[in-house]
């Protein structure tokens, strides 16, 4: 995104309101609705959902973590949270900046479930 867009988001001066607070809520809601939107995803009891943002000069990193006590992983819930949070940022800022792109959505770490713990090997810059 343009640097002026990240500045406006950081200053909470976008016309549609507080972009990051709205994106955080949207991401949390999305994590809870993953099974309704993804046909092969299992309904999972979602415990905690955290959606965090890091503002840089020309982009915002979106990170989500999801916890459950169920026997399965919550990768899809976390990926839904990140995707919908990013889409919300785009939606709220598109009137100011149509050059924005959403890139590099990926799972970085997973623990629990049948397959146990998994961590991506590439550094974060490898995807974006």
ABEGO torsion letter per residue (X at the ends): XBAAAAAAAAAGABAAEBAAAAAAAAAAAAAAAAAAABAABBBBBBBBBBBBBBBBAABBBBBBBBBBABABBAAAAAAAAAAAAAAAAAAAAAAABAABBBBGBBBABBBEEAAEBBBBABBAAAAX
